[in-house]
Amino acid sequence: MFLRESILQDIRYAVRAMRNSVGLTTVAILSLGLGIGAGLLARSLQAFLTADLGYDPKGVLTAQATLHGSGMDSQRYASVGEQLLAAFRSVPGVQSASWGRISSSTKLSQLVVPGPGGSERRSGSYLNFISPDYFSTRRTPMLAGRDFNAGDSAASPAVAVLSEDLAKVLFGGVNPIGLRFRENDGQANGRDYLVEVVGVARDIQYRRPDYGPLTILYRPVSQCASLCWGIGFYEIRAAGPIAETTKRLESAASVVDSRVSLKLGLLSNVMDSVLHRNRAMALISTAFGLFVGLLAMMGVYGVTSYATAERTREIGIRMALGAKPGDVLRMVLGQTMRVVCLGAALGAGAGVAAARMFEGIIWGVKTTDPLSFGFGVCLMLLIAGIAAFLPARRAMSVDPTVALRFE
């Protein structure tokens, strides 16, 4: 009878131990899988923020100019635009300034490069009309050729600077400086212009880096003619307090024409707004990861406390036979951490599955990023160790006399 009761007791202990192990393993798998996903999103945001944008936005103000009133024509807008550029360049503290206008056409410019045997290379591109110093203000390097200068006027031959990506599309590996292409202005009349390439500029990221660079065709703002409407936008690199420079720019604009209003901002805010979605997702996932870590700590603590309480009699017997408190601490911690390590190993597989869900969101980091996985595993083990230490420490203080009377 006694043997039968002993066997049943051993079976109950084994079932409880298995149940506790399954609980710890499940907590570790879920926590690690979600933690790795949060780590990948955070690493992706870091890659976005450190990506090479092709320019330096620090210290650059943007100004969108609007001329209020009626009876304005393209020549009046161009005249005011030139005066504003000269006024901004004379403002104290301004290191450089540029003026840009965007084509009024909603269609992409169609570019054609004739090839041997009647073949052609075609590409659509975004068209920006810019003044000299646009690239120096942004600190975008010229890869070949030159920037626009005062000699590129409305009366001179049409010239262009190509973005690096557009140069590859149109001319492949050939140096395009001095070569020509046909450009359709995208207007209703569909006129073609023969344009000479005078420079190639480094790609500038106008959108999220994971979308890749845009094919940009830069033309002198002096050759905009009827293709543009409105004054356009300015970029001003200045030293000193931003607020003070802003007031000086507004004052200079009012001197040129009292009907001009400026919408001022920082060039750095442009990419910040582009990355707003990624930053929000990374912050949410990080907060969620911390919440999951807290739940994991509570789960490990609860399971370990329950398992330790069920082994009170066993711990009392061990201590009555000479086991030291340190031995009990190592036993409880060791058994808990072995199960958590098993869960972490299985959780790494769950993390790979979770990472595939973020393939269309993350950028600049692989779904198998070792840093994210390593950080997730180490954090999980640290959380589990802290959560298991408290029940293990409590088990050290068990009184063998009381423990032997347990159950």
Secondary structure as a PSIPRED ss2 file (coil, helix, strand):
# PSIPRED VFORMAT (PSIPRED V4.0)

   1 M C   1.000  0.000  0.000
   2 F H   0.000  1.000  0.000
   3 L H   0.000  1.000  0.000
   4 R H   0.000  1.000  0.000
   5 E H   0.000  1.000  0.000
   6 S H   0.000  1.000  0.000
   7 I H   0.000  1.000  0.000
   8 L H   0.000  1.000  0.000
   9 Q H   0.000  1.000  0.000
  10 D H   0.000  1.000  0.000
  11 I H   0.000  1.000  0.000
  12 R H   0.000  1.000  0.000
  13 Y H   0.000  1.000  0.000
  14 A H   0.000  1.000  0.000
  15 V H   0.000  1.000  0.000
  16 R H   0.000  1.000  0.000
  17 A H   0.000  1.000  0.000
  18 M H   0.000  1.000  0.000
  19 R H   0.000  1.000  0.000
  20 N H   0.000  1.000  0.000
  21 S H   0.000  1.000  0.000
  22 V H   0.000  1.000  0.000
  23 G H   0.000  1.000  0.000
  24 L H   0.000  1.000  0.000
  25 T H   0.000  1.000  0.000
  26 T H   0.000  1.000  0.000
  27 V H   0.000  1.000  0.000
  28 A H   0.000  1.000  0.000
  29 I H   0.000  1.000  0.000
  30 L H   0.000  1.000  0.000
  31 S H   0.000  1.000  0.000
  32 L H   0.000  1.000  0.000
  33 G H   0.000  1.000  0.000
  34 L H   0.000  1.000  0.000
  35 G H   0.000  1.000  0.000
  36 I H   0.000  1.000  0.000
  37 G H   0.000  1.000  0.000
  38 A H   0.000  1.000  0.000
  39 G H   0.000  1.000  0.000
  40 L H   0.000  1.000  0.000
  41 L H   0.000  1.000  0.000
  42 A H   0.000  1.000  0.000
  43 R H   0.000  1.000  0.000
  44 S H   0.000  1.000  0.000
  45 L H   0.000  1.000  0.000
  46 Q H   0.000  1.000  0.000
  47 A H   0.000  1.000  0.000
  48 F H   0.000  1.000  0.000
  49 L H   0.000  1.000  0.000
  50 T C   1.000  0.000  0.000
  51 A C   1.000  0.000  0.000
  52 D C   1.000  0.000  0.000
  53 L C   1.000  0.000  0.000
  54 G C   1.000  0.000  0.000
  55 Y C   1.000  0.000  0.000
  56 D C   1.000  0.000  0.000
  57 P C   1.000  0.000  0.000
  58 K C   1.000  0.000  0.000
  59 G C   1.000  0.000  0.000
  60 V E   0.000  0.000  1.000
  61 L E   0.000  0.000  1.000
  62 T E   0.000  0.000  1.000
  63 A E   0.000  0.000  1.000
  64 Q E   0.000  0.000  1.000
  65 A E   0.000  0.000  1.000
  66 T E   0.000  0.000  1.000
  67 L E   0.000  0.000  1.000
  68 H C   1.000  0.000  0.000
  69 G C   1.000  0.000  0.000
  70 S C   1.000  0.000  0.000
  71 G C   1.000  0.000  0.000
  72 M C   1.000  0.000  0.000
  73 D C   1.000  0.000  0.000
  74 S H   0.000  1.000  0.000
  75 Q H   0.000  1.000  0.000
  76 R H   0.000  1.000  0.000
  77 Y H   0.000  1.000  0.000
  78 A H   0.000  1.000  0.000
  79 S H   0.000  1.000  0.000
  80 V H   0.000  1.000  0.000
  81 G H   0.000  1.000  0.000
  82 E H   0.000  1.000  0.000
  83 Q H   0.000  1.000  0.000
  84 L H   0.000  1.000  0.000
  85 L H   0.000  1.000  0.000
  86 A H   0.000  1.000  0.000
  87 A H   0.000  1.000  0.000
  88 F H   0.000  1.000  0.000
  89 R H   0.000  1.000  0.000
  90 S C   1.000  0.000  0.000
  91 V C   1.000  0.000  0.000
  92 P C   1.000  0.000  0.000
  93 G C   1.000  0.000  0.000
  94 V E   0.000  0.000  1.000
  95 Q E   0.000  0.000  1.000
  96 S E   0.000  0.000  1.000
  97 A E   0.000  0.000  1.000
  98 S E   0.000  0.000  1.000
  99 W E   0.000  0.000  1.000
 100 G E   0.000  0.000  1.000
 101 R E   0.000  0.000  1.000
 102 I E   0.000  0.000  1.000
 103 S E   0.000  0.000  1.000
 104 S C   1.000  0.000  0.000
 105 S C   1.000  0.000  0.000
 106 T C   1.000  0.000  0.000
 107 K C   1.000  0.000  0.000
 108 L C   1.000  0.000  0.000
 109 S E   0.000  0.000  1.000
 110 Q E   0.000  0.000  1.000
 111 L E   0.000  0.000  1.000
 112 V E   0.000  0.000  1.000
 113 V E   0.000  0.000  1.000
 114 P E   0.000  0.000  1.000
 115 G C   1.000  0.000  0.000
 116 P H   0.000  1.000  0.000
 117 G H   0.000  1.000  0.000
 118 G H   0.000  1.000  0.000
 119 S C   1.000  0.000  0.000
 120 E E   0.000  0.000  1.000
 121 R E   0.000  0.000  1.000
 122 R E   0.000  0.000  1.000
 123 S E   0.000  0.000  1.000
 124 G E   0.000  0.000  1.000
 125 S E   0.000  0.000  1.000
 126 Y E   0.000  0.000  1.000
 127 L E   0.000  0.000  1.000
 128 N E   0.000  0.000  1.000
 129 F E   0.000  0.000  1.000
 130 I E   0.000  0.000  1.000
 131 S C   1.000  0.000  0.000
 132 P C   1.000  0.000  0.000
 133 D C   1.000  0.000  0.000
 134 Y H   0.000  1.000  0.000
 135 F H   0.000  1.000  0.000
 136 S H   0.000  1.000  0.000
 137 T H   0.000  1.000  0.000
 138 R H   0.000  1.000  0.000
 139 R C   1.000  0.000  0.000
 140 T C   1.000  0.000  0.000
 141 P C   1.000  0.000  0.000
 142 M E   0.000  0.000  1.000
 143 L E   0.000  0.000  1.000
 144 A E   0.000  0.000  1.000
 145 G E   0.000  0.000  1.000
 146 R C   1.000  0.000  0.000
 147 D C   1.000  0.000  0.000
 148 F C   1.000  0.000  0.000
 149 N C   1.000  0.000  0.000
 150 A C   1.000  0.000  0.000
 151 G C   1.000  0.000  0.000
 152 D C   1.000  0.000  0.000
 153 S C   1.000  0.000  0.000
 154 A C   1.000  0.000  0.000
 155 A C   1.000  0.000  0.000
 156 S C   1.000  0.000  0.000
 157 P C   1.000  0.000  0.000
 158 A C   1.000  0.000  0.000
 159 V E   0.000  0.000  1.000
 160 A E   0.000  0.000  1.000
 161 V E   0.000  0.000  1.000
 162 L E   0.000  0.000  1.000
 163 S E   0.000  0.000  1.000
 164 E H   0.000  1.000  0.000
 165 D H   0.000  1.000  0.000
 166 L H   0.000  1.000  0.000
 167 A H   0.000  1.000  0.000
 168 K H   0.000  1.000  0.000
 169 V H   0.000  1.000  0.000
 170 L H   0.000  1.000  0.000
 171 F H   0.000  1.000  0.000
 172 G C   1.000  0.000  0.000
 173 G C   1.000  0.000  0.000
 174 V C   1.000  0.000  0.000
 175 N C   1.000  0.000  0.000
 176 P C   1.000  0.000  0.000
 177 I C   1.000  0.000  0.000
 178 G C   1.000  0.000  0.000
 179 L C   1.000  0.000  0.000
 180 R E   0.000  0.000  1.000
 181 F E   0.000  0.000  1.000
 182 R E   0.000  0.000  1.000
 183 E E   0.000  0.000  1.000
 184 N E   0.000  0.000  1.000
 185 D C   1.000  0.000  0.000
 186 G C   1.000  0.000  0.000
 187 Q C   1.000  0.000  0.000
 188 A C   1.000  0.000  0.000
 189 N C   1.000  0.000  0.000
 190 G C   1.000  0.000  0.000
 191 R C   1.000  0.000  0.000
 192 D E   0.000  0.000  1.000
 193 Y E   0.000  0.000  1.000
 194 L E   0.000  0.000  1.000
 195 V E   0.000  0.000  1.000
 196 E E   0.000  0.000  1.000
 197 V E   0.000  0.000  1.000
 198 V E   0.000  0.000  1.000
 199 G E   0.000  0.000  1.000
 200 V E   0.000  0.000  1.000
 201 A E   0.000  0.000  1.000
 202 R C   1.000  0.000  0.000
 203 D C   1.000  0.000  0.000
 204 I C   1.000  0.000  0.000
 205 Q C   1.000  0.000  0.000
 206 Y C   1.000  0.000  0.000
 207 R C   1.000  0.000  0.000
 208 R C   1.000  0.000  0.000
 209 P H   0.000  1.000  0.000
 210 D H   0.000  1.000  0.000
 211 Y H   0.000  1.000  0.000
 212 G C   1.000  0.000  0.000
 213 P C   1.000  0.000  0.000
 214 L C   1.000  0.000  0.000
 215 T C   1.000  0.000  0.000
 216 I E   0.000  0.000  1.000
 217 L E   0.000  0.000  1.000
 218 Y E   0.000  0.000  1.000
 219 R E   0.000  0.000  1.000
 220 P E   0.000  0.000  1.000
 221 V H   0.000  1.000  0.000
 222 S H   0.000  1.000  0.000
 223 Q H   0.000  1.000  0.000
 224 C C   1.000  0.000  0.000
 225 A H   0.000  1.000  0.000
 226 S H   0.000  1.000  0.000
 227 L H   0.000  1.000  0.000
 228 C E   0.000  0.000  1.000
 229 W C   1.000  0.000  0.000
 230 G C   1.000  0.000  0.000
 231 I C   1.000  0.000  0.000
 232 G E   0.000  0.000  1.000
 233 F E   0.000  0.000  1.000
 234 Y E   0.000  0.000  1.000
 235 E E   0.000  0.000  1.000
 236 I E   0.000  0.000  1.000
 237 R E   0.000  0.000  1.000
 238 A E   0.000  0.000  1.000
 239 A C   1.000  0.000  0.000
 240 G C   1.000  0.000  0.000
 241 P C   1.000  0.000  0.000
 242 I H   0.000  1.000  0.000
 243 A H   0.000  1.000  0.000
 244 E H   0.000  1.000  0.000
 245 T H   0.000  1.000  0.000
 246 T H   0.000  1.000  0.000
 247 K H   0.000  1.000  0.000
 248 R H   0.000  1.000  0.000
 249 L H   0.000  1.000  0.000
 250 E H   0.000  1.000  0.000
 251 S H   0.000  1.000  0.000
 252 A H   0.000  1.000  0.000
 253 A H   0.000  1.000  0.000
 254 S H   0.000  1.000  0.000
 255 V H   0.000  1.000  0.000
 256 V H   0.000  1.000  0.000
 257 D C   1.000  0.000  0.000
 258 S C   1.000  0.000  0.000
 259 R C   1.000  0.000  0.000
 260 V E   0.000  0.000  1.000
 261 S E   0.000  0.000  1.000
 262 L E   0.000  0.000  1.000
 263 K E   0.000  0.000  1.000
 264 L E   0.000  0.000  1.000
 265 G E   0.000  0.000  1.000
 266 L E   0.000  0.000  1.000
 267 L H   0.000  1.000  0.000
 268 S H   0.000  1.000  0.000
 269 N H   0.000  1.000  0.000
 270 V H   0.000  1.000  0.000
 271 M H   0.000  1.000  0.000
 272 D H   0.000  1.000  0.000
 273 S H   0.000  1.000  0.000
 274 V H   0.000  1.000  0.000
 275 L C   1.000  0.000  0.000
 276 H H   0.000  1.000  0.000
 277 R H   0.000  1.000  0.000
 278 N H   0.000  1.000  0.000
 279 R H   0.000  1.000  0.000
 280 A H   0.000  1.000  0.000
 281 M H   0.000  1.000  0.000
 282 A H   0.000  1.000  0.000
 283 L H   0.000  1.000  0.000
 284 I H   0.000  1.000  0.000
 285 S H   0.000  1.000  0.000
 286 T H   0.000  1.000  0.000
 287 A H   0.000  1.000  0.000
 288 F H   0.000  1.000  0.000
 289 G H   0.000  1.000  0.000
 290 L H   0.000  1.000  0.000
 291 F H   0.000  1.000  0.000
 292 V H   0.000  1.000  0.000
 293 G H   0.000  1.000  0.000
 294 L H   0.000  1.000  0.000
 295 L H   0.000  1.000  0.000
 296 A H   0.000  1.000  0.000
 297 M H   0.000  1.000  0.000
 298 M H   0.000  1.000  0.000
 299 G H   0.000  1.000  0.000
 300 V H   0.000  1.000  0.000
 301 Y H   0.000  1.000  0.000
 302 G H   0.000  1.000  0.000
 303 V H   0.000  1.000  0.000
 304 T H   0.000  1.000  0.000
 305 S H   0.000  1.000  0.000
 306 Y H   0.000  1.000  0.000
 307 A H   0.000  1.000  0.000
 308 T H   0.000  1.000  0.000
 309 A H   0.000  1.000  0.000
 310 E H   0.000  1.000  0.000
 311 R C   1.000  0.000  0.000
 312 T H   0.000  1.000  0.000
 313 R H   0.000  1.000  0.000
 314 E H   0.000  1.000  0.000
 315 I H   0.000  1.000  0.000
 316 G H   0.000  1.000  0.000
 317 I H   0.000  1.000  0.000
 318 R H   0.000  1.000  0.000
 319 M H   0.000  1.000  0.000
 320 A H   0.000  1.000  0.000
 321 L C   1.000  0.000  0.000
 322 G C   1.000  0.000  0.000
 323 A C   1.000  0.000  0.000
 324 K C   1.000  0.000  0.000
 325 P H   0.000  1.000  0.000
 326 G H   0.000  1.000  0.000
 327 D H   0.000  1.000  0.000
 328 V H   0.000  1.000  0.000
 329 L H   0.000  1.000  0.000
 330 R H   0.000  1.000  0.000
 331 M H   0.000  1.000  0.000
 332 V H   0.000  1.000  0.000
 333 L H   0.000  1.000  0.000
 334 G H   0.000  1.000  0.000
 335 Q H   0.000  1.000  0.000
 336 T H   0.000  1.000  0.000
 337 M H   0.000  1.000  0.000
 338 R H   0.000  1.000  0.000
 339 V H   0.000  1.000  0.000
 340 V H   0.000  1.000  0.000
 341 C H   0.000  1.000  0.000
 342 L H   0.000  1.000  0.000
 343 G H   0.000  1.000  0.000
 344 A H   0.000  1.000  0.000
 345 A H   0.000  1.000  0.000
 346 L H   0.000  1.000  0.000
 347 G H   0.000  1.000  0.000
 348 A H   0.000  1.000  0.000
 349 G H   0.000  1.000  0.000
 350 A H   0.000  1.000  0.000
 351 G H   0.000  1.000  0.000
 352 V H   0.000  1.000  0.000
 353 A H   0.000  1.000  0.000
 354 A H   0.000  1.000  0.000
 355 A H   0.000  1.000  0.000
 356 R H   0.000  1.000  0.000
 357 M C   1.000  0.000  0.000
 358 F C   1.000  0.000  0.000
 359 E C   1.000  0.000  0.000
 360 G C   1.000  0.000  0.000
 361 I C   1.000  0.000  0.000
 362 I C   1.000  0.000  0.000
 363 W C   1.000  0.000  0.000
 364 G C   1.000  0.000  0.000
 365 V C   1.000  0.000  0.000
 366 K C   1.000  0.000  0.000
 367 T C   1.000  0.000  0.000
 368 T C   1.000  0.000  0.000
 369 D C   1.000  0.000  0.000
 370 P H   0.000  1.000  0.000
 371 L H   0.000  1.000  0.000
 372 S H   0.000  1.000  0.000
 373 F H   0.000  1.000  0.000
 374 G H   0.000  1.000  0.000
 375 F H   0.000  1.000  0.000
 376 G H   0.000  1.000  0.000
 377 V H   0.000  1.000  0.000
 378 C H   0.000  1.000  0.000
 379 L H   0.000  1.000  0.000
 380 M H   0.000  1.000  0.000
 381 L H   0.000  1.000  0.000
 382 L H   0.000  1.000  0.000
 383 I H   0.000  1.000  0.000
 384 A H   0.000  1.000  0.000
 385 G H   0.000  1.000  0.000
 386 I H   0.000  1.000  0.000
 387 A H   0.000  1.000  0.000
 388 A H   0.000  1.000  0.000
 389 F H   0.000  1.000  0.000
 390 L H   0.000  1.000  0.000
 391 P H   0.000  1.000  0.000
 392 A H   0.000  1.000  0.000
 393 R H   0.000  1.000  0.000
 394 R H   0.000  1.000  0.000
 395 A H   0.000  1.000  0.000
 396 M H   0.000  1.000  0.000
 397 S C   1.000  0.000  0.000
 398 V C   1.000  0.000  0.000
 399 D C   1.000  0.000  0.000
 400 P H   0.000  1.000  0.000
 401 T H   0.000  1.000  0.000
 402 V H   0.000  1.000  0.000
 403 A H   0.000  1.000  0.000
 404 L H   0.000  1.000  0.000
 405 R C   1.000  0.000  0.000
 406 F C   1.000  0.000  0.000
 407 E C   1.000  0.000  0.000
